[in-house]
Amino acid sequence: MPQSQFNLTVADQAAADALIAKTETIAGVKFVNVNIDKGTVIVTHSEDFDEAAFKVAAGI
């Protein structure tokens, strides 16, 4: 499955959990992984991934 990476500063684990909860139901999203230390969000998704909706929900 394809993956997309986004750079995003996440304050703490609670904020990471909230980001995952807001974005894991977006069309095409299979898995969201937030790396707080690196400031990255990796999204594993299918071909019908709605990147624009993901960015809006994540505040990117």
Beta strands, then each sheet from edge to edge (+ up, - down):
strand 1: 3-7
strand 2: 29-35
strand 3: 40-45
sheet 1: 1+ 3- 2+
end
